[in-house]
Amino acid sequence: MANPEESKLDLFLQWLQLNGVQQRGCKIKYCDSNKGFGIFLSADDVSDGNFKALFYEINFGLLLVVPLDLAITPMRVLQDPILGPECSAMFEEGDVDDRFLMILFLTIERLRKNSSWKPYFDMLPTTFGNPLWFTDDELLEVKGTTLYHATELQTSTFNILNRRQVYVTEEKVAISVRRQSKEFGEKAFGSPWGNRKMENIEVSFEDFLWANSIFWTRALNIPFPCSYVYPQVQDEQDNTFSSFNRNAESDTSKISSGELTDGKGLEIYGVEGQATEVTPASVQGETVWVEGLIPGIDFCNHDLKPAANWEVDGTGSTTGVPFSMYLLSGSGKSHLQVEDEISISYGSKGNEELLYLYGFVIDNNPDDYLLVHYPLEAIQSVPFSESKAQLLEAQKAELRCLLPRSLLDRGFFQAGTLQKESNDKCNVVLVSNYSWCGQRKMPSYLNRLVFPEDFLTALRTIAMLEDELYQVSSLLQELVGSNGERQPTDKEVRAAIWESCGDSGALQLLVDLLNMKSLKYQAQFLCCSRMVDLEEGSGTEENDTELLEKACSTEIPEEYTSFEANELITREMMSKSRWCSIVYRRGQKQLTRLFVKEAEHALQLALSEGN
């Protein structure tokens, strides 16, 4: 007897086939409770005689082809017979954005009794590992990090704004459904929907939270062909493209009631053709970038060394299916074996982003980064704040920066070897712009300084002393003239500040910002990862390492994702969410320690050289 997961999968595979999805040498199967479903290499129904040909195709060719008509996009929502009219009105009024349209569609459509998307929705997870789903105790594990502050902000926004908005939106949608229920009746919802009261599909906040998590964990930024989104049917009167349903005449994907069932009387529906009438967020050449969900391909899990990547085929020349997305193997791993999982890359993301969006982390993530942020409101409490605020604006200075782990490869304590000549050349050009009167020498440490110049120039301005501020004013006065014939450029303002201040004040402020050695900044720096905040309550980096070692029954390879690593964790000792949180915060502590070391060394050099 098939278990529930197998039954759901069987219905979903039938649904994919009905909607034109082609599996070519791959299969979707259940992995475990942490990873859910994934896509694997398959040799099912292949004889020995043609296995060699299949092996060539699946290692260097197509694995999965999905028609773009199956994508859940803002265009589909606006053309939905039930939600479309009200969503279009809200969209035109600016009440919602394109992302909220899809979240709303997922929220409502999941609650419809006989939704044509039911086989797909049944395959999707019902709980998630991102911090919005953490318990209070689990959330405390990341206290002191930027992720903690971001989660607090998002939770507050949901409770105050989005929770209110989803009910307001549902009220508007309810009017549309009531008005159209008689017309659509059994076709839209299944008997006896036309006689039902609206309260039978009331939307809870948990429904909205589910849809929000589904969107953020599965949506892709898809390069749709412009001819698909905006078919070349031009209205001569207003010189705009008209709405056009490409599949209005040829659509055969809708399966009649009872044609295909799961043996228990549950009808399996195909998805109706997608019309288009939406303004794209980004148009580049013949490509329109639209966020959307692609059922099938969205079951690929992430890997640092992906076995495949996805592409869009607008003409059908690659797949034989015009306007389709396909999964292409051979992008990362040169050899695939039958039953190997086919992974893709979600992008070069640090653990902070991975945990916030997807609910997993990568131990020793090479793409990890540290966010450093000087709050704008804190400037009001520094001396001469008004003048410094004006100088910051004139320089177009940045008050926050991301410090990727990769920056350390070219720092003072780098592990690798630099291509010194190219770096020297790049930085000499940068320093020449700061030459004012030649009195301040070019720093010897410039080629090893890992901190972004845009951020350092902001710190120079904030840390400026009174006499330095007067000197900057004097230099700029000489430049613009007594009558103020012109305004100095942002580069000229930066040059005057560097000439007057050098680097030591900025680097000292950076050290304090990261390490919190000076108590006078404790009330100001509230929105960045600081060592004192990271270690408060959770201990040092070594404490985190000890916790993880005690929780693991065997050694976790570095390339494993948290899903794979979690199989090696003693579940009674540590939950997946807590494990991910500790891995993330340990990485933040490590990066903070390393960047503090870089900043302290640069500060010593700046002081010794009079900078």
Secondary structure, 3 states (H helix, E strand, C coil): CCCHHHHHHHHHHHHHHHCCCEECCEEEEEEECCCEEEEEECCCCCCHHHHHHHHHHHHHCEEEEEEHHHCECHHHHHCCCCCHHHHHHHHHHCCCCHHHHHHHHHHHHHHCCCCCCHHHHCCCCCCCCCHHHCCHHHHHCCCCCHHHHHHHHHHHHHHHHHHHHHHHHHHHHHHHHHHHHHHHHHHHHCCCHHHCCHHHHCCCHHHHHHHHHHHHHHCEEEEEEHHHHCCCCEECCCCEECCECCCCCCCCCCCCCCCCECCCCCECCCCCCCCECCCCCEEECCEEEEEEECCCHHHCCECCCCCEEEEEECCCCCCCCCCEEEEEECCCCCCCCCCCECCECCCCCCHHHHHHHCCCCECCCCCCEEEEECCHHHHHHCCCHHHHHHHHHHHCCCCEEEEEHHHHHHCCCCCCCCCHHHHHHHHHHHHHCCCCCCCCCCCCCHHHCCCCHHHHHHHHHHCCCHHHHHHHHHHHHHHHCCCCCCCCCHHHHHHHHHHHHCCHHHHHHHHHHHHCCCHHHCCCCCCCCCHHHHHCCCCCHHHHHHHHHHHECCCCCCCCEHHHHHCCECCCCCCHHHHHHHHHHHHHHHHHHHHHHHHHHHHHHHHHCCC
